[in-house]
């Protein structure tokens, strides 16, 4: 009888141990991102992944007591990556759009942004409004807010000489520098960081195309539990000033447009 009891006890302890191991191994979130999207997420000169959203995500994971893995994805295939379970979160300058609401849920917005124009340095193209893009070859990133906007504005798009899409932001910027496109359209904060970093490469034309957007963290439709956990720690990061500090490190200003509720 004693041997039977000890055997059952050992089996119970082993089961508890295996359950505990399973829980530990599941304590990881996989964040999908474009790793060539400065300053939100990109590789530094040593190949390390850095960026504003990278720092925010790392801090959130630390407070949640979970491991974090950053997984570079094709931005144009983010829907398949998220719904297919290859990633758990998209945290990478993600605008809230109606199309994305079809397959994502979001945290509360934490930043506002607009689409703005980049041209080569000292290339005065006399662009003063959206209408002045007529006859221009315009570049933008595949799957971006800019692409969605032009696809939904057929008259504006039809007046262009052409639209060229680039899988990676860096490829689009290289195309602009090389003269493949006349204008490149991207998020304002991306454009301003690029001009600040490379002042002799590009100039900003302060013309808004599209509409003001809000950035948030995206999750699978059914993953409300993870969304709520991230939201809770993000609330704390805003309230104790950590989010502001991270913003100031990257932008020399507090760009967190967020109301703690």
Buried (B, 14 or more C-beta within 10 A) or exposed (E): EEEEEEEEEEEEEEEEEEEEEEEEEEEEBBBBBBBBBBBBBBBEEEEEBBBBBBBBBBBBBEBBEBBBEBBBBBBBBBBEBBBEEEBBBBBBBBBBBEEBEEBBBBBBBBBBBBBBBBBBEEEEBEBEEBEBBEEBBBBBBBBBBBBBBBEEBEEBBEBBEEBBBBBBBBBBBBBBBEEBBBBBBBBBBBBBBBBEEEEEBBBBBEBEBBEEBBBBBBBBEEBEEBBEBBBBBBBBBBEEEBBBEBBBEBBEEEBBEBEEE
